[in-house]
């Protein structure tokens, strides 16, 4: 049923981003759901933590108060351990301080979010409120094409646009002229899509058009020139939930359809029963030939636009909740579709993290980030140092890959102190570039050509420059940064205090393991594939497995005692009335 095989331009330029919807709360609900001594756990913190640990975030709104309380107790246990570790002064331990310094080296990510990502995702969200349907004519023109090829492509585009301006039908012209291989089937129609689903130049052009309008000039993307027509624009649903009854075509051994009239008649009979108040769920269980949904009354769950075969998708998204379709023909057979529920687009606040993640994977992010970086380099007068560049390039062998170069024998300590690039407020040394190469394998297979060296210097210098700007703009004081740093610290502290309070006290002896083995031999029995006889693995074969199981059991026992002691030390309060509101707003 699922449309796993997109064709033509959808393969070429549409990058459909199927991301599970995470519950995100940018607009923070600071109602207090629990207290641990003088420390508070806010409702938004609970919601975010629960969502991160849920395989199906959409189901969170259906959780009972008891289920919410179960997770809250897990969160409280986590916070108790971190709080205890802080009071013991573990945050000042050298290894933890080093980990925190490493975290702070990534503060440039928060700067990028503020300067590049946030403005873009606000625009992206506005676009996601609607879905558009467009057709296009593609004139292939690769990036880096010759001047002659470029002239030829633009001349072809100009001739096509003259035909369209003269009133010729877009579909006819597309079929005759487009280089998109799918045009023979779809006449240039790209079907429905929304913001973030295609390359930025194409998307910008589509959303600037009115329904029925054709782009006034060719739109250049990495794939060539596009002449675009917007054929529809409508309010977008995030997803719909539908059920269906599928009557498959009977096929012979060669795959050819046989007795198609009998299949049609059976589907029509079921549709007639539904029209006479037949029960959809019951008829689906009794008749549907979709093995994945039949026993669930045909329920397909929630799905978004373009997830199903196009004809099925088109009909399903045209139905209202409770409405049943007529017979729908697809390559799978005959369907009867019933939409049972629709899901509106979540608020910007709830989509905040999803939008960030989606945008950061897009071509638009690469483009906007490069533009911002160029502006920062200009503002802070970033420049390469010729002496440092000369030293670096003179010692590197352009026939060797970076992965095989021994930098420590090639460069002295004094060499590494040479400045290779500088900016107002800081510099990048040869040693910084070498450290970057050692810790980033992305260039290990590249040879030391001058162009590659420039790229490496950029990659190693950019975080340094942006970190300087981030601290200058006080990003380290922002709520989001402080919260994430605190959460990171808590994770380090929890692990450290568990090592001291629990792990160090677990002692599993040979006698313990032998005793467990003798008492649980049936757990280690198996059927010999050669003789078909029941056998038992010997102790040495399962020693590691037993040790692991006993350690986990002992960890759980000690953990329970430790948490109970912490609850005596720090008074715990849980506010059920606030907890019950989680995921409901």
VENBEL-V944914 format. One record per backbone hydrogen bond with DSSP energy under -1.0 kcal/mol. CO is the residue of the C=O (numbers start at 1). NH is the residue of the N-H. E is the energy in kcal/mol with one decimal. If there is no record, write none. Layout:
# VENBEL-V944914
{{CO:NH:E} {CO:NH:E}}
This chain:
# VENBEL-V944914
{{1:309:-1.2} {2:4:-1.5} {7:10:-1.6} {8:11:-1.1} {8:12:-1.7} {9:13:-3.8} {9:14:-1.1} {16:18:-1.0} {17:19:-1.2} {26:28:-1.1} {29:44:-2.0} {31:43:-2.6} {33:575:-2.5} {34:41:-2.9} {35:573:-2.1} {36:39:-2.2} {39:36:-3.3} {41:33:-2.6} {41:34:-1.4} {42:46:-2.1} {43:47:-2.6} {44:48:-2.4} {45:49:-2.4} {46:50:-2.6} {47:51:-2.5} {48:52:-2.1} {49:53:-1.1} {51:54:-1.4} {56:59:-2.0} {57:60:-1.6} {59:62:-1.9} {60:63:-1.6} {64:68:-2.3} {65:69:-2.4} {66:70:-2.2} {67:71:-1.7} {68:72:-2.4} {69:73:-2.2} {70:74:-1.2} {71:75:-2.4} {72:76:-2.8} {73:77:-2.2} {74:78:-2.0} {75:79:-2.5} {76:80:-2.8} {77:81:-2.0} {78:82:-2.0} {79:83:-2.7} {80:84:-2.5} {81:85:-2.5} {82:86:-2.2} {83:87:-2.2} {84:88:-1.4} {85:90:-2.3} {86:89:-1.5} {89:92:-1.5} {90:93:-1.6} {93:97:-2.6} {94:98:-2.1} {95:99:-1.8} {96:100:-2.2} {97:101:-2.2} {98:102:-2.1} {99:103:-1.9} {100:104:-2.3} {101:105:-1.1} {103:106:-1.9} {104:107:-1.6} {106:109:-1.9} {107:111:-1.5} {108:112:-2.6} {109:113:-2.1} {110:114:-2.0} {111:115:-2.7} {112:116:-2.8} {112:117:-1.9} {113:118:-3.3} {116:120:-1.1} {117:121:-2.7} {118:122:-1.5} {119:123:-1.2} {120:124:-2.5} {121:125:-2.5} {122:126:-1.7} {123:127:-1.9} {124:128:-2.1} {127:130:-1.8} {129:236:-2.6} {131:234:-2.3} {132:193:-2.4} {133:231:-2.8} {133:232:-1.5} {134:190:-3.1} {135:229:-2.8} {137:227:-2.1} {138:179:-3.3} {139:225:-2.8} {142:145:-1.5} {146:150:-2.3} {147:151:-2.5} {148:152:-2.2} {149:153:-2.4} {150:154:-2.5} {151:155:-2.2} {152:156:-2.0} {153:157:-2.3} {154:158:-2.3} {155:159:-2.1} {156:160:-2.2} {157:161:-2.4} {158:162:-1.8} {159:163:-1.5} {160:164:-2.0} {161:165:-2.6} {162:166:-1.4} {163:168:-2.0} {164:167:-1.6} {169:173:-2.4} {170:174:-2.9} {171:175:-2.2} {172:176:-1.6} {173:177:-1.9} {174:178:-2.7} {180:183:-2.0} {182:185:-1.8} {182:186:-2.2} {183:187:-2.2} {186:189:-2.2} {188:136:-1.9} {191:134:-1.0} {193:132:-3.0} {194:197:-1.7} {197:15:-1.9} {199:203:-2.4} {200:204:-3.0} {201:205:-1.7} {202:206:-2.2} {203:207:-2.6} {206:209:-1.3} {210:213:-2.6} {213:230:-2.0} {219:226:-1.8} {223:141:-1.1} {224:221:-2.6} {225:139:-3.0} {226:219:-2.8} {227:137:-2.0} {228:215:-2.7} {229:135:-2.7} {230:212:-3.8} {232:133:-2.7} {234:131:-2.6} {239:343:-3.2} {240:303:-2.5} {241:340:-2.7} {241:341:-1.6} {242:300:-2.9} {243:338:-2.9} {245:336:-1.5} {246:289:-3.0} {247:334:-2.5} {250:258:-3.4} {252:255:-2.1} {256:252:-2.5} {259:263:-1.3} {260:264:-2.3} {261:265:-2.5} {262:266:-2.2} {263:267:-2.2} {264:268:-2.6} {265:269:-2.5} {266:270:-1.9} {267:271:-2.2} {268:272:-2.3} {269:273:-1.9} {270:274:-2.0} {271:275:-2.1} {272:276:-1.2} {273:278:-2.1} {274:277:-1.3} {279:283:-2.6} {280:284:-2.4} {281:285:-2.0} {282:286:-2.1} {283:287:-2.0} {284:288:-2.0} {290:293:-1.1} {290:294:-2.5} {293:296:-1.7} {293:298:-2.6} {294:297:-1.6} {296:299:-1.1} {298:244:-1.5} {301:242:-1.2} {303:240:-2.3} {304:307:-1.8} {307:3:-2.3} {309:313:-3.1} {310:314:-3.0} {311:315:-2.0} {312:316:-2.8} {313:317:-2.5} {315:318:-1.3} {316:319:-1.2} {320:323:-2.5} {323:339:-1.8} {328:335:-2.5} {330:333:-1.3} {333:330:-2.4} {334:247:-2.8} {335:328:-2.5} {336:245:-2.0} {337:325:-3.1} {338:243:-3.0} {339:322:-3.5} {341:241:-3.4} {343:238:-1.7} {343:239:-1.6} {347:351:-1.5} {349:26:-1.1} {351:355:-3.3} {352:356:-2.1} {353:357:-2.5} {354:358:-2.6} {355:359:-2.8} {356:360:-2.3} {359:362:-1.7} {362:366:-1.3} {363:367:-2.1} {364:368:-2.7} {365:369:-3.2} {366:370:-2.0} {367:371:-1.8} {368:372:-2.4} {369:373:-2.7} {370:374:-2.1} {371:375:-1.7} {372:376:-2.4} {373:377:-2.6} {374:378:-1.8} {375:379:-2.5} {376:380:-2.7} {377:382:-2.8} {378:381:-1.0} {380:424:-2.9} {383:422:-2.6} {385:389:-2.5} {386:390:-2.3} {387:391:-2.1} {388:392:-2.4} {389:393:-2.7} {390:394:-1.9} {391:395:-1.1} {397:400:-2.0} {400:448:-1.6} {401:404:-1.4} {405:407:-1.0} {406:410:-1.5} {407:411:-2.7} {412:416:-1.9} {415:418:-1.7} {416:431:-2.5} {418:430:-2.7} {420:385:-2.6} {421:428:-3.1} {422:383:-2.4} {423:426:-2.4} {426:423:-2.7} {428:420:-3.2} {428:421:-1.7} {429:433:-1.6} {430:434:-2.2} {431:435:-2.5} {432:436:-2.1} {433:437:-2.2} {434:438:-2.1} {435:439:-1.8} {436:440:-1.2} {441:444:-1.7} {443:446:-1.8} {444:403:-2.3} {446:402:-2.3} {447:449:-2.3} {449:453:-2.4} {450:454:-2.3} {451:455:-1.8} {452:456:-2.4} {453:457:-2.5} {454:458:-2.2} {455:459:-2.5} {456:460:-2.3} {457:461:-2.3} {458:462:-2.9} {461:465:-2.6} {462:466:-2.8} {463:467:-2.6} {464:468:-1.9} {465:469:-2.1} {466:470:-2.6} {467:471:-2.4} {468:472:-2.1} {469:473:-2.2} {470:475:-2.8} {471:474:-1.3} {474:477:-1.5} {475:478:-1.5} {478:482:-2.5} {479:483:-2.6} {480:484:-2.1} {481:485:-2.7} {482:486:-2.4} {483:487:-2.4} {484:488:-2.2} {485:489:-2.8} {486:490:-2.7} {487:491:-1.9} {488:492:-2.0} {489:493:-2.9} {490:494:-2.7} {491:495:-1.9} {492:496:-2.2} {493:497:-2.9} {494:498:-2.1} {495:499:-1.7} {496:500:-1.6} {497:501:-3.1} {498:502:-2.3} {498:503:-2.5} {499:504:-2.1} {502:505:-1.4} {503:506:-1.3} {509:513:-2.0} {510:514:-2.4} {511:515:-2.6} {512:516:-2.2} {513:517:-2.2} {514:518:-2.3} {515:519:-2.0} {516:520:-1.1} {520:523:-1.6} {521:524:-1.7} {522:525:-1.2} {524:537:-2.3} {526:535:-3.2} {528:532:-2.9} {533:528:-3.2} {535:526:-2.7} {538:542:-1.1} {542:546:-2.6} {543:547:-2.6} {544:548:-2.1} {545:549:-2.1} {546:550:-2.7} {547:551:-2.2} {548:552:-2.1} {549:553:-2.1} {550:554:-2.6} {551:555:-2.7} {552:556:-2.3} {553:557:-1.8} {554:558:-2.6} {555:559:-2.8} {556:560:-2.0} {557:561:-1.7} {558:562:-2.6} {559:563:-2.6} {560:564:-2.1} {561:565:-2.1} {562:566:-2.1} {563:567:-2.2} {564:568:-1.0} {565:569:-1.4} {566:570:-3.1} {571:37:-3.0} {573:35:-2.5} {575:579:-2.4} {576:580:-2.5} {578:581:-1.3} {579:582:-1.6} {581:584:-2.0}}
